[in-house]
């Protein structure tokens, strides 16, 4: 099995889906074709990727690292360590749980009631979860790019003047 750094980007010529792998990826009953690697866009940093694709703020990254490094923790523990209020920490933890980066379990207290405990998920689980989320993001981005192209062409065809007709320029 190839490592993620050895993977290449492939696209299905029939439906436009993307895939990462070693070239043996099949979609629509055909082998996917490699995507050209010549890009004018710089490679993203990890911080840019987490912020852009996964909507992680700096605060959320701090909380995530704290759980990853510290293991099992509660909201009060985390709030004290990172210096944010409990409601903010709790809100960010919910997003991290949704992303599959950390896990939340309910622990019953001997004195009655319960408290939520947050633990880091394993590296393989985090990687798989983030890859799945990223694949969905790429698919949505491709749809936006396609709609942007169609909108531009439609505006150019419909235009009787030389004034910009593309909605994005009118704002």
Order of alpha helices (4+ residues) and beta strands (2+ residues): beta-beta-beta-beta-beta-alpha-alpha-alpha-alpha-beta-beta-alpha-alpha
